[in-house]
Amino acid sequence: MSNEFTSLNREGSISIITMDDGKANAFSSAMIAAFNGCLNDVPKDSGALVITGRANIFSGGFDLKTINSGDEEARKLMSIGGLTLLADIFSFPRPVVIACNGHAVALGAFFLLSADYRIGADGDFRIWANEIGNGMTIPKAVLEITKIRIEQSHWYRAILHSEPYPIQEAIAPGYLDEVVPQETLMDVALAKAEDLAKLPHPFYAITKDWARAEVLQRIRSTIG
């Protein structure tokens, strides 16, 4: 399955969603709809999911054209769609691995926090929650995720102070689990996904749901 924004491929029990809009992989309403179309076709009771971007960029966050358009309805719909997608990744019943090809900014950085295992490609890339630095508030739904995924000793720096982290330093705050050479990124991600795919259903899904139910309830209650 593929469209102009995303593609869904399978290697054995592993589903791979690739984002590639030819630019910054911005989460416009069209990108969100395309991603959802792929996600709907990923098995929920077996295997694992790998999410990746294009060369040198995972995602630059929400679409700035929509944000700056003055169309409040379009902006609201995009925000609701993006935050709902974030919650869906956070609560996905099978293991989610992100292969971060490069820069992950704003919503792109928060996607990393929603996945179960995050692997970054070594290079001159940054992970950056830059909303406050750009004069925007961080949505409450996102803050709920940061509270449990960003290390407490880094929370003020990473979230409140909008500090960018070189990808090599992004493990300590909790954005990534490991960093590997660019040329091995997908091989490592697929190997990790294959290992996690062995975790039996429904025990993985039930335990994940128990662990995240209260947080997920708070997340979904703030979207809209």
N, CA and C atoms as a LAMMPS dump frame, in Angstrom:
ITEM: TIMESTEP
0
ITEM: NUMBER OF ATOMS
672
ITEM: BOX BOUNDS ff ff ff
-5.0000000000000000e+02 5.0000000000000000e+02
-5.0000000000000000e+02 5.0000000000000000e+02
-5.0000000000000000e+02 5.0000000000000000e+02
ITEM: ATOMS id mol type element x y z
1 1 1 N 0.847 -1.19 0
2 1 2 C 0 0 0
3 1 3 C 0.885 1.243 0
4 2 1 N 0.582 2.201 -0.864
5 2 2 C 1.38 3.425 -0.896
6 2 3 C 0.535 4.576 -1.419
7 3 1 N 0.946 5.792 -1.087
8 3 2 C 0.327 7.007 -1.587
9 3 3 C 1.421 8.053 -1.684
10 4 1 N 1.068 9.313 -1.891
11 4 2 C 2.106 10.324 -2.093
12 4 3 C 2.813 10.729 -0.808
13 5 1 N 2.334 10.252 0.342
14 5 2 C 2.935 10.625 1.616
15 5 3 C 3.548 9.45 2.368
16 6 1 N 2.915 8.304 2.297
17 6 2 C 3.349 7.158 3.092
18 6 3 C 3.268 5.878 2.278
19 7 1 N 3.972 4.868 2.758
20 7 2 C 3.859 3.538 2.152
21 7 3 C 3.876 2.498 3.258
22 8 1 N 3.203 1.386 3.003
23 8 2 C 3.174 0.268 3.934
24 8 3 C 3.705 -0.965 3.228
25 9 1 N 4.756 -1.54 3.798
26 9 2 C 5.342 -2.766 3.257
27 9 3 C 5.458 -3.791 4.377
28 10 1 N 5.619 -5.033 3.995
29 10 2 C 5.757 -6.09 4.994
30 10 3 C 6.964 -6.965 4.689
31 11 1 N 7.673 -7.302 5.741
32 11 2 C 8.751 -8.286 5.675
33 11 3 C 8.451 -9.333 6.734
34 12 1 N 7.877 -10.439 6.305
35 12 2 C 7.448 -11.456 7.252
36 12 3 C 6.359 -10.916 8.151
37 13 1 N 6.582 -10.976 9.456
38 13 2 C 5.582 -10.498 10.413
39 13 3 C 5.735 -9.015 10.742
40 14 1 N 6.674 -8.346 10.072
41 14 2 C 6.951 -6.936 10.366
42 14 3 C 6.284 -6.03 9.338
43 15 1 N 5.498 -5.091 9.82
44 15 2 C 4.91 -4.053 8.969
45 15 3 C 5.796 -2.816 9.039
46 16 1 N 6.036 -2.191 7.892
47 16 2 C 6.917 -1.018 7.828
48 16 3 C 6.149 0.139 7.21
49 17 1 N 5.927 1.192 7.986
50 17 2 C 5.324 2.416 7.464
51 17 3 C 6.439 3.423 7.237
52 18 1 N 6.565 3.889 6.004
53 18 2 C 7.586 4.868 5.636
54 18 3 C 6.914 6.183 5.274
55 19 1 N 7.352 7.257 5.901
56 19 2 C 6.858 8.596 5.571
57 19 3 C 7.84 9.264 4.619
58 20 1 N 7.327 9.785 3.513
59 20 2 C 8.192 10.477 2.556
60 20 3 C 7.339 11.389 1.689
61 21 1 N 7.285 12.658 2.069
62 21 2 C 6.556 13.635 1.263
63 21 3 C 7.496 14.423 0.357
64 22 1 N 8.781 13.997 0.328
65 22 2 C 9.763 14.676 -0.499
66 22 3 C 10.318 15.933 0.127
67 23 1 N 9.834 16.272 1.317
68 23 2 C 10.26 17.501 1.984
69 23 3 C 10.636 17.192 3.437
70 24 1 N 9.867 17.756 4.374
71 24 2 C 10.202 17.619 5.799
72 24 3 C 9.32 16.615 6.521
73 25 1 N 8.528 15.845 5.766
74 25 2 C 7.59 14.899 6.389
75 25 3 C 6.719 15.595 7.428
76 26 1 N 6.19 16.758 7.022
77 26 2 C 5.326 17.518 7.924
78 26 3 C 3.979 16.828 8.066
79 27 1 N 3.45 16.863 9.281
80 27 2 C 2.156 16.237 9.542
81 27 3 C 1.029 17.203 9.193
82 28 1 N 0.741 17.296 7.904
83 28 2 C -0.452 17.986 7.436
84 28 3 C -1.64 17.054 7.625
85 29 1 N -2.841 17.561 7.412
86 29 2 C -4.017 16.693 7.502
87 29 3 C -3.941 15.574 6.476
88 30 1 N -3.373 15.873 5.308
89 30 2 C -3.239 14.849 4.269
90 30 3 C -2.248 13.766 4.691
91 31 1 N -1.124 14.169 5.278
92 31 2 C -0.144 13.196 5.762
93 31 3 C -0.748 12.336 6.869
94 32 1 N -1.484 12.96 7.772
95 32 2 C -2.102 12.223 8.878
96 32 3 C -3.099 11.203 8.347
97 33 1 N -3.918 11.608 7.373
98 33 2 C -4.895 10.688 6.789
99 33 3 C -4.198 9.533 6.087
100 34 1 N -3.115 9.836 5.378
101 34 2 C -2.362 8.792 4.679
102 34 3 C -1.745 7.816 5.673
103 35 1 N -1.191 8.348 6.746
104 35 2 C -0.591 7.49 7.775
105 35 3 C -1.654 6.589 8.4
106 36 1 N -2.806 7.176 8.711
107 36 2 C -3.888 6.391 9.301
108 36 3 C -4.338 5.271 8.376
109 37 1 N -4.354 5.559 7.075
110 37 2 C -4.729 4.533 6.121
111 37 3 C -3.798 3.339 6.177
112 38 1 N -2.501 3.609 6.336
113 38 2 C -1.526 2.518 6.483
114 38 3 C -1.686 1.82 7.822
115 39 1 N -1.832 2.613 8.88
116 39 2 C -1.906 2.037 10.224
117 39 3 C -3.111 1.108 10.364
118 40 1 N -4.196 1.452 9.696
119 40 2 C -5.397 0.615 9.769
120 40 3 C -5.165 -0.782 9.208
121 41 1 N -4.175 -0.917 8.327
122 41 2 C -3.9 -2.207 7.695
123 41 3 C -2.807 -3.003 8.4
124 42 1 N -2.297 -2.485 9.501
125 42 2 C -1.265 -3.198 10.262
126 42 3 C -1.948 -4.156 11.236
127 43 1 N -1.544 -5.426 11.27
128 43 2 C -2.156 -6.386 12.203
129 43 3 C -2.046 -5.92 13.651
130 44 1 N -3.124 -6.093 14.387
131 44 2 C -3.161 -5.668 15.792
132 44 3 C -2.959 -6.836 16.756
133 45 1 N -2.862 -8.061 16.227
134 45 2 C -2.773 -9.223 17.111
135 45 3 C -1.542 -10.088 16.849
136 46 1 N -0.634 -9.596 16.02
137 46 2 C 0.593 -10.351 15.733
138 46 3 C 1.63 -9.417 15.134
139 47 1 N 2.896 -9.878 15.134
140 47 2 C 3.958 -9.114 14.489
141 47 3 C 4.353 -7.866 15.25
142 48 1 N 4.992 -6.95 14.538
143 48 2 C 5.432 -5.677 15.102
144 48 3 C 5.415 -4.633 13.999
145 49 1 N 5.502 -3.374 14.389
146 49 2 C 5.446 -2.252 13.452
147 49 3 C 6.734 -1.45 13.517
148 50 1 N 7.295 -1.14 12.351
149 50 2 C 8.43 -0.226 12.238
150 50 3 C 7.948 1.029 11.523
151 51 1 N 8.258 2.193 12.083
152 51 2 C 7.935 3.481 11.466
153 51 3 C 9.239 4.182 11.144
154 52 1 N 9.356 4.689 9.931
155 52 2 C 10.583 5.373 9.536
156 52 3 C 10.247 6.539 8.611
157 53 1 N 11.257 7.362 8.324
158 53 2 C 11.059 8.525 7.477
159 53 3 C 11.897 8.446 6.218
160 54 1 N 12.322 9.603 5.731
161 54 2 C 13.153 9.663 4.534
162 54 3 C 14.579 10.029 4.93
163 55 1 N 15.476 10.019 3.967
164 55 2 C 16.882 10.298 4.252
165 55 3 C 17.038 11.646 4.956
166 56 1 N 17.7 11.632 6.091
167 56 2 C 18.073 12.815 6.871
168 56 3 C 16.926 13.483 7.629
169 57 1 N 15.705 12.97 7.5
170 57 2 C 14.599 13.585 8.222
171 57 3 C 13.571 12.525 8.606
172 58 1 N 13.255 12.487 9.884
173 58 2 C 12.136 11.65 10.31
174 58 3 C 10.854 12.447 10.146
175 59 1 N 10.745 13.565 10.861
176 59 2 C 9.612 14.472 10.663
177 59 3 C 9.922 15.821 11.281
178 60 1 N 9.452 16.867 10.609
179 60 2 C 9.617 18.222 11.112
180 60 3 C 8.444 18.712 11.936
181 61 1 N 7.467 17.837 12.205
182 61 2 C 6.333 18.228 13.039
183 61 3 C 5.114 18.62 12.227
184 62 1 N 4.209 19.345 12.858
185 62 2 C 2.991 19.78 12.175
186 62 3 C 3.324 20.681 10.986
187 63 1 N 2.42 20.706 10.02
188 63 2 C 2.59 21.488 8.799
189 63 3 C 2.5 22.984 9.107
190 64 1 N 3.592 23.701 8.905
191 64 2 C 3.632 25.127 9.235
192 64 3 C 2.731 25.96 8.33
193 65 1 N 2.523 25.524 7.093
194 65 2 C 1.629 26.268 6.196
195 65 3 C 0.221 26.321 6.773
196 66 1 N -0.222 25.207 7.316
197 66 2 C -1.553 25.184 7.929
198 66 3 C -1.573 26.018 9.202
199 67 1 N -0.529 25.897 10.01
200 67 2 C -0.454 26.659 11.256
201 67 3 C -0.507 28.158 10.989
202 68 1 N 0.184 28.598 9.934
203 68 2 C 0.285 30.032 9.638
204 68 3 C -0.753 30.524 8.637
205 69 1 N -1.695 29.67 8.262
206 69 2 C -2.656 30.027 7.211
207 69 3 C -3.741 30.985 7.68
208 70 1 N -3.961 31.036 8.991
209 70 2 C -5.066 31.84 9.501
210 70 3 C -6.392 31.109 9.499
211 71 1 N -6.406 29.91 8.955
212 71 2 C -7.616 29.089 8.915
213 71 3 C -7.679 28.27 10.202
214 72 1 N -8.404 28.768 11.181
215 72 2 C -8.435 28.125 12.495
216 72 3 C -9.084 26.748 12.452
217 73 1 N -10.077 26.576 11.589
218 73 2 C -10.73 25.273 11.494
219 73 3 C -9.768 24.226 10.956
220 74 1 N -9.009 24.596 9.911
221 74 2 C -8.028 23.663 9.343
222 74 3 C -6.936 23.346 10.355
223 75 1 N -6.524 24.361 11.077
224 75 2 C -5.489 24.16 12.097
225 75 3 C -5.988 23.23 13.206
226 76 1 N -7.23 23.426 13.631
227 76 2 C -7.791 22.592 14.692
228 76 3 C -7.926 21.144 14.243
229 77 1 N -8.42 20.943 13.02
230 77 2 C -8.58 19.585 12.503
231 77 3 C -7.233 18.872 12.393
232 78 1 N -6.215 19.605 11.935
233 78 2 C -4.877 19.023 11.837
234 78 3 C -4.353 18.651 13.221
235 79 1 N -4.538 19.529 14.186
236 79 2 C -4.056 19.27 15.541
237 79 3 C -4.745 18.055 16.148
238 80 1 N -6.061 17.995 16.026
239 80 2 C -6.802 16.854 16.571
240 80 3 C -6.353 15.565 15.9
241 81 1 N -6.198 15.613 14.579
242 81 2 C -5.765 14.425 13.849
243 81 3 C -4.384 13.958 14.26
244 82 1 N -3.456 14.9 14.412
245 82 2 C -2.087 14.543 14.784
246 82 3 C -1.99 13.998 16.194
247 83 1 N -2.706 14.619 17.119
248 83 2 C -2.658 14.164 18.51
249 83 3 C -3.36 12.818 18.676
250 84 1 N -4.432 12.61 17.922
251 84 2 C -5.11 11.312 17.961
252 84 3 C -4.199 10.218 17.417
253 85 1 N -3.483 10.533 16.338
254 85 2 C -2.529 9.57 15.782
255 85 3 C -1.431 9.262 16.796
256 86 1 N -0.953 10.283 17.477
257 86 2 C 0.069 10.089 18.509
258 86 3 C -0.441 9.131 19.592
259 87 1 N -1.682 9.337 20.015
260 87 2 C -2.273 8.459 21.03
261 87 3 C -2.436 7.039 20.51
262 88 1 N -2.769 6.911 19.226
263 88 2 C -2.935 5.578 18.638
264 88 3 C -1.608 4.822 18.58
265 89 1 N -0.526 5.537 18.305
266 89 2 C 0.794 4.899 18.312
267 89 3 C 1.176 4.52 19.745
268 90 1 N 0.935 5.422 20.669
269 90 2 C 1.255 5.198 22.082
270 90 3 C 0.534 3.968 22.636
271 91 1 N -0.686 3.721 22.156
272 91 2 C -1.503 2.623 22.68
273 91 3 C -1.56 1.423 21.745
274 92 1 N -0.743 1.411 20.69
275 92 2 C -0.816 0.329 19.71
276 92 3 C -0.572 -1.013 20.405
277 93 1 N -1.392 -2.02 20.128
278 93 2 C -1.309 -3.273 20.886
279 93 3 C -0.119 -4.166 20.572
280 94 1 N 0.613 -3.873 19.513
281 94 2 C 1.824 -4.628 19.195
282 94 3 C 3.042 -3.712 19.324
283 95 1 N 4.248 -4.278 19.442
284 95 2 C 5.446 -3.445 19.599
285 95 3 C 5.656 -2.489 18.423
286 96 1 N 6.001 -1.256 18.749
287 96 2 C 6.274 -0.226 17.74
288 96 3 C 7.736 0.194 17.851
289 97 1 N 8.475 0.045 16.757
290 97 2 C 9.881 0.442 16.68
291 97 3 C 9.98 1.614 15.715
292 98 1 N 10.676 2.668 16.102
293 98 2 C 10.921 3.779 15.182
294 98 3 C 12.374 3.755 14.75
295 99 1 N 12.574 3.821 13.432
296 99 2 C 13.901 3.98 12.842
297 99 3 C 14.019 5.445 12.431
298 100 1 N 14.663 6.234 13.272
299 100 2 C 14.737 7.687 13.079
300 100 3 C 15.904 8.023 12.155
301 101 1 N 15.584 8.392 10.917
302 101 2 C 16.593 8.598 9.877
303 101 3 C 17.39 9.886 10.03
304 102 1 N 16.856 10.839 10.794
305 102 2 C 17.519 12.133 10.878
306 102 3 C 16.801 13.031 11.865
307 103 1 N 16.59 14.298 11.48
308 103 2 C 15.958 15.259 12.378
309 103 3 C 14.552 14.809 12.774
310 104 1 N 14.233 14.989 14.058
311 104 2 C 12.88 14.76 14.567
312 104 3 C 12.53 15.977 15.416
313 105 1 N 11.624 16.794 14.903
314 105 2 C 11.337 18.086 15.517
315 105 3 C 9.851 18.161 15.872
316 106 1 N 9.553 18.795 17.015
317 106 2 C 8.177 19.02 17.448
318 106 3 C 7.403 17.699 17.465
319 107 1 N 6.322 17.583 16.701
320 107 2 C 5.551 16.34 16.716
321 107 3 C 6.409 15.149 16.31
322 108 1 N 7.415 15.377 15.475
323 108 2 C 8.332 14.293 15.121
324 108 3 C 9.069 13.76 16.333
325 109 1 N 9.479 14.662 17.226
326 109 2 C 10.145 14.239 18.463
327 109 3 C 9.172 13.513 19.379
328 110 1 N 7.929 13.979 19.412
329 110 2 C 6.942 13.351 20.291
330 110 3 C 6.526 11.972 19.787
331 111 1 N 6.631 11.755 18.481
332 111 2 C 6.401 10.412 17.95
333 111 3 C 7.401 9.434 18.56
334 112 1 N 8.641 9.872 18.721
335 112 2 C 9.649 9.008 19.332
336 112 3 C 9.222 8.588 20.733
337 113 1 N 8.622 9.515 21.466
338 113 2 C 8.205 9.216 22.834
339 113 3 C 7.024 8.256 22.877
340 114 1 N 6.286 8.155 21.783
341 114 2 C 5.097 7.302 21.746
342 114 3 C 5.411 5.864 21.367
343 115 1 N 6.577 5.632 20.798
344 115 2 C 6.942 4.288 20.351
345 115 3 C 7.558 3.491 21.496
346 116 1 N 7.673 2.188 21.287
347 116 2 C 8.181 1.296 22.328
348 116 3 C 9.696 1.142 22.299
349 117 1 N 10.29 1.294 21.118
350 117 2 C 11.753 1.217 20.998
351 117 3 C 12.157 2.153 19.869
352 118 1 N 13.18 2.995 20.123
353 118 2 C 13.565 4.043 19.179
354 118 3 C 15.05 3.94 18.833
355 119 1 N 15.335 3.874 17.546
356 119 2 C 16.715 3.746 17.075
357 119 3 C 17.017 4.935 16.17
358 120 1 N 18.098 5.65 16.462
359 120 2 C 18.467 6.808 15.669
360 120 3 C 19.661 6.533 14.778
361 121 1 N 19.683 7.187 13.623
362 121 2 C 20.817 7.098 12.706
363 121 3 C 21.859 8.137 13.095
364 122 1 N 23.091 7.71 13.251
365 122 2 C 24.174 8.615 13.615
366 122 3 C 24.393 9.631 12.497
367 123 1 N 24.562 10.888 12.869
368 123 2 C 24.783 11.934 11.881
369 123 3 C 24.562 13.3 12.51
370 124 1 N 24.606 14.334 11.7
371 124 2 C 24.444 15.706 12.173
372 124 3 C 22.951 16.04 12.252
373 125 1 N 22.265 15.388 13.185
374 125 2 C 20.819 15.516 13.312
375 125 3 C 20.46 15.938 14.733
376 126 1 N 19.255 16.537 14.862
377 126 2 C 18.798 16.989 16.174
378 126 3 C 17.404 16.443 16.486
379 127 1 N 17.194 16.174 17.748
380 127 2 C 15.875 15.857 18.274
381 127 3 C 15.457 17.073 19.098
382 128 1 N 14.297 17.633 18.794
383 128 2 C 14.031 18.965 19.326
384 128 3 C 12.539 19.196 19.537
385 129 1 N 12.14 19.386 20.777
386 129 2 C 10.784 19.836 21.102
387 129 3 C 10.831 21.36 21.178
388 130 1 N 10.599 22.01 20.055
389 130 2 C 10.892 23.446 19.934
390 130 3 C 9.678 24.353 20.081
391 131 1 N 8.541 23.825 20.497
392 131 2 C 7.308 24.618 20.515
393 131 3 C 7.43 25.891 21.345
394 132 1 N 7.838 25.752 22.606
395 132 2 C 7.872 26.92 23.482
396 132 3 C 8.864 27.954 22.962
397 133 1 N 9.996 27.496 22.461
398 133 2 C 10.974 28.411 21.889
399 133 3 C 10.445 29.166 20.691
400 134 1 N 9.449 28.594 20.015
401 134 2 C 8.847 29.241 18.847
402 134 3 C 7.56 29.982 19.183
403 135 1 N 7.305 30.169 20.472
404 135 2 C 6.139 30.939 20.871
405 135 3 C 4.836 30.173 20.814
406 136 1 N 4.895 28.867 21.053
407 136 2 C 3.682 28.048 21.067
408 136 3 C 3.646 27.222 22.344
409 137 1 N 2.441 26.901 22.791
410 137 2 C 2.311 26.003 23.929
411 137 3 C 2.364 24.557 23.447
412 138 1 N 2.775 23.675 24.335
413 138 2 C 2.769 22.246 24.027
414 138 3 C 1.412 21.685 24.443
415 139 1 N 0.736 20.969 23.552
416 139 2 C -0.588 20.426 23.891
417 139 3 C -0.545 19.564 25.15
418 140 1 N -1.611 19.618 25.922
419 140 2 C -1.677 18.834 27.159
420 140 3 C -1.512 17.345 26.896
421 141 1 N -2.051 16.868 25.769
422 141 2 C -1.922 15.445 25.433
423 141 3 C -0.459 15.048 25.317
424 142 1 N 0.329 15.913 24.711
425 142 2 C 1.755 15.639 24.545
426 142 3 C 2.468 15.691 25.893
427 143 1 N 2.109 16.666 26.721
428 143 2 C 2.747 16.782 28.036
429 143 3 C 2.566 15.51 28.853
430 144 1 N 1.409 14.875 28.732
431 144 2 C 1.176 13.628 29.466
432 144 3 C 2.186 12.559 29.053
433 145 1 N 2.489 12.492 27.759
434 145 2 C 3.463 11.508 27.277
435 145 3 C 4.865 11.865 27.745
436 146 1 N 5.203 13.153 27.706
437 146 2 C 6.556 13.554 28.119
438 146 3 C 6.805 13.243 29.59
439 147 1 N 5.763 13.293 30.4
440 147 2 C 5.935 13.06 31.837
441 147 3 C 6.421 11.65 32.145
442 148 1 N 6.062 10.686 31.29
443 148 2 C 6.476 9.306 31.573
444 148 3 C 7.599 8.831 30.659
445 149 1 N 7.925 9.579 29.6
446 149 2 C 8.959 9.109 28.682
447 149 3 C 10.244 9.932 28.726
448 150 1 N 10.156 11.206 29.095
449 150 2 C 11.359 12.03 29.233
450 150 3 C 11.9 11.868 30.655
451 151 1 N 13.195 11.604 30.758
452 151 2 C 13.813 11.47 32.081
453 151 3 C 13.623 12.761 32.882
454 152 1 N 13.279 12.61 34.148
455 152 2 C 12.962 13.764 34.977
456 152 3 C 14.097 14.784 35.008
457 153 1 N 15.333 14.303 35.02
458 153 2 C 16.48 15.217 35.091
459 153 3 C 16.656 16.027 33.812
460 154 1 N 15.978 15.631 32.734
461 154 2 C 16.08 16.351 31.463
462 154 3 C 14.79 17.072 31.091
463 155 1 N 13.729 16.898 31.869
464 155 2 C 12.423 17.398 31.43
465 155 3 C 12.436 18.909 31.211
466 156 1 N 12.971 19.662 32.151
467 156 2 C 12.988 21.119 31.995
468 156 3 C 13.794 21.526 30.767
469 157 1 N 14.942 20.898 30.585
470 157 2 C 15.786 21.241 29.438
471 157 3 C 15.11 20.875 28.123
472 158 1 N 14.628 19.653 28.04
473 158 2 C 14.104 19.14 26.775
474 158 3 C 12.752 19.729 26.412
475 159 1 N 11.883 19.877 27.39
476 159 2 C 10.506 20.275 27.105
477 159 3 C 10.264 21.756 27.398
478 160 1 N 10.476 22.184 28.623
479 160 2 C 10.146 23.561 28.99
480 160 3 C 11.12 24.571 28.393
481 161 1 N 12.395 24.189 28.245
482 161 2 C 13.403 25.125 27.742
483 161 3 C 13.737 24.924 26.266
484 162 1 N 13.029 24.021 25.598
485 162 2 C 13.176 23.819 24.146
486 162 3 C 14.616 23.55 23.726
487 163 1 N 15.331 22.756 24.501
488 163 2 C 16.731 22.486 24.167
489 163 3 C 16.841 21.398 23.096
490 164 1 N 17.549 21.685 22.003
491 164 2 C 17.767 20.644 20.994
492 164 3 C 18.858 19.679 21.44
493 165 1 N 18.674 18.42 21.129
494 165 2 C 19.659 17.4 21.47
495 165 3 C 20.266 16.819 20.199
496 166 1 N 21.594 16.874 20.06
497 166 2 C 22.22 16.114 18.975
498 166 3 C 21.803 14.657 19.1
499 167 1 N 21.613 14.003 17.986
500 167 2 C 21.057 12.654 18.038
501 167 3 C 21.928 11.707 18.867
502 168 1 N 23.235 11.964 18.904
503 168 2 C 24.134 11.111 19.692
504 168 3 C 23.893 11.272 21.195
505 169 1 N 23.254 12.379 21.592
506 169 2 C 23.002 12.653 23.005
507 169 3 C 21.533 12.476 23.377
508 170 1 N 20.751 11.893 22.487
509 170 2 C 19.301 11.832 22.679
510 170 3 C 18.835 10.614 23.462
511 171 1 N 19.776 9.744 23.857
512 171 2 C 19.389 8.587 24.666
513 171 3 C 19.127 9.013 26.11
514 172 1 N 20.008 9.833 26.663
515 172 2 C 19.899 10.226 28.077
516 172 3 C 18.554 10.863 28.429
517 173 1 N 18.015 11.777 27.604
518 173 2 C 16.72 12.366 27.966
519 173 3 C 15.534 11.435 27.755
520 174 1 N 15.718 10.375 26.974
521 174 2 C 14.633 9.432 26.751
522 174 3 C 14.018 9.466 25.373
523 175 1 N 14.604 10.219 24.456
524 175 2 C 14.082 10.249 23.086
525 175 3 C 14.39 8.955 22.328
526 176 1 N 15.577 8.407 22.551
527 176 2 C 16.035 7.232 21.815
528 176 3 C 16.508 6.146 22.774
529 177 1 N 16.575 4.924 22.245
530 177 2 C 17.132 3.801 22.998
531 177 3 C 18.529 3.425 22.529
532 178 1 N 18.83 3.69 21.268
533 178 2 C 20.187 3.462 20.763
534 178 3 C 20.4 4.273 19.493
535 179 1 N 21.672 4.482 19.171
536 179 2 C 22.078 5.183 17.949
537 179 3 C 23.032 4.276 17.199
538 180 1 N 22.8 4.121 15.892
539 180 2 C 23.597 3.205 15.078
540 180 3 C 24.05 3.922 13.814
541 181 1 N 25.058 3.397 13.117
542 181 2 C 25.464 3.996 11.844
543 181 3 C 24.289 4.05 10.868
544 182 1 N 24.247 5.116 10.064
545 182 2 C 23.125 5.306 9.146
546 182 3 C 22.894 4.098 8.256
547 183 1 N 23.989 3.51 7.776
548 183 2 C 23.852 2.423 6.81
549 183 3 C 23.284 1.146 7.42
550 184 1 N 23.258 1.066 8.743
551 184 2 C 22.724 -0.138 9.391
552 184 3 C 21.358 0.095 10.031
553 185 1 N 20.831 1.313 9.923
554 185 2 C 19.62 1.676 10.664
555 185 3 C 18.47 0.701 10.436
556 186 1 N 18.103 0.465 9.189
557 186 2 C 16.938 -0.377 8.924
558 186 3 C 17.199 -1.83 9.287
559 187 1 N 18.406 -2.296 9.073
560 187 2 C 18.722 -3.679 9.455
561 187 3 C 18.569 -3.867 10.962
562 188 1 N 19.081 -2.904 11.727
563 188 2 C 18.983 -2.992 13.185
564 188 3 C 17.522 -2.88 13.627
565 189 1 N 16.788 -1.96 13.003
566 189 2 C 15.381 -1.773 13.371
567 189 3 C 14.555 -3.015 13.07
568 190 1 N 14.788 -3.616 11.921
569 190 2 C 14.042 -4.821 11.561
570 190 3 C 14.396 -5.986 12.478
571 191 1 N 15.672 -6.097 12.828
572 191 2 C 16.085 -7.165 13.743
573 191 3 C 15.428 -6.984 15.109
574 192 1 N 15.383 -5.741 15.583
575 192 2 C 14.734 -5.479 16.871
576 192 3 C 13.246 -5.78 16.789
577 193 1 N 12.617 -5.364 15.694
578 193 2 C 11.189 -5.617 15.524
579 193 3 C 10.893 -7.113 15.466
580 194 1 N 11.743 -7.855 14.776
581 194 2 C 11.55 -9.305 14.694
582 194 3 C 11.657 -9.951 16.072
583 195 1 N 12.576 -9.442 16.885
584 195 2 C 12.723 -9.966 18.242
585 195 3 C 11.48 -9.65 19.079
586 196 1 N 11.011 -8.398 18.995
587 196 2 C 9.842 -7.996 19.775
588 196 3 C 8.567 -8.662 19.272
589 197 1 N 8.535 -8.99 17.987
590 197 2 C 7.345 -9.631 17.415
591 197 3 C 7.082 -11 18.028
592 198 1 N 8.101 -11.573 18.663
593 198 2 C 7.94 -12.888 19.298
594 198 3 C 7.143 -12.811 20.597
595 199 1 N 6.996 -11.607 21.137
596 199 2 C 6.228 -11.457 22.376
597 199 3 C 4.775 -11.823 22.095
598 200 1 N 4.209 -12.738 22.88
599 200 2 C 2.904 -13.303 22.529
600 200 3 C 1.727 -12.362 22.788
601 201 1 N 0.749 -12.493 21.903
602 201 2 C -0.527 -11.795 22.028
603 201 3 C -1.518 -12.734 22.72
604 202 1 N -2.389 -12.259 23.612
605 202 2 C -2.668 -10.855 23.921
606 202 3 C -1.933 -10.33 25.148
607 203 1 N -0.973 -11.089 25.644
608 203 2 C -0.337 -10.739 26.919
609 203 3 C 0.434 -9.426 26.831
610 204 1 N 1.09 -9.202 25.693
611 204 2 C 1.798 -7.931 25.497
612 204 3 C 0.801 -6.776 25.508
613 205 1 N -0.268 -6.918 24.732
614 205 2 C -1.256 -5.845 24.607
615 205 3 C -1.934 -5.544 25.938
616 206 1 N -2.294 -6.592 26.672
617 206 2 C -2.99 -6.393 27.947
618 206 3 C -2.097 -5.674 28.954
619 207 1 N -0.852 -6.12 29.057
620 207 2 C 0.064 -5.503 30.02
621 207 3 C 0.37 -4.061 29.646
622 208 1 N 0.561 -3.808 28.36
623 208 2 C 0.811 -2.443 27.885
624 208 3 C -0.388 -1.551 28.202
625 209 1 N -1.573 -2.085 28.002
626 209 2 C -2.786 -1.321 28.289
627 209 3 C -2.906 -1.024 29.777
628 210 1 N -2.642 -2.018 30.615
629 210 2 C -2.694 -1.795 32.06
630 210 3 C -1.714 -0.697 32.483
631 211 1 N -0.517 -0.751 31.917
632 211 2 C 0.532 0.192 32.312
633 211 3 C 0.22 1.62 31.875
634 212 1 N -0.501 1.771 30.764
635 212 2 C -0.69 3.094 30.179
636 212 3 C -2.127 3.595 30.23
637 213 1 N -3.035 2.823 30.805
638 213 2 C -4.46 3.158 30.737
639 213 3 C -4.772 4.532 31.318
640 214 1 N -4.246 4.837 32.504
641 214 2 C -4.56 6.114 33.136
642 214 3 C -3.989 7.28 32.338
643 215 1 N -2.761 7.117 31.87
644 215 2 C -2.141 8.175 31.069
645 215 3 C -2.902 8.351 29.765
646 216 1 N -3.261 7.243 29.132
647 216 2 C -3.974 7.317 27.86
648 216 3 C -5.338 7.982 28.035
649 217 1 N -5.995 7.71 29.138
650 217 2 C -7.281 8.357 29.404
651 217 3 C -7.112 9.868 29.508
652 218 1 N -6.06 10.298 30.189
653 218 2 C -5.806 11.742 30.304
654 218 3 C -5.459 12.332 28.948
655 219 1 N -4.689 11.588 28.15
656 219 2 C -4.312 12.07 26.82
657 219 3 C -5.551 12.291 25.969
658 220 1 N -6.381 11.267 25.869
659 220 2 C -7.558 11.358 24.989
660 220 3 C -8.558 12.399 25.49
661 221 1 N -8.617 12.609 26.8
662 221 2 C -9.572 13.585 27.342
663 221 3 C -9.187 15.022 27.009
664 222 1 N -7.924 15.245 26.65
665 222 2 C -7.475 16.612 26.346
666 222 3 C -7.489 16.92 24.854
667 223 1 N -7.773 15.93 24.01
668 223 2 C -7.762 16.145 22.561
669 223 3 C -9.117 16.682 22.121
670 224 1 N -9.08 17.805 21.418
671 224 2 C -10.336 18.352 20.928
672 224 3 C -10.431 19.845 21.166
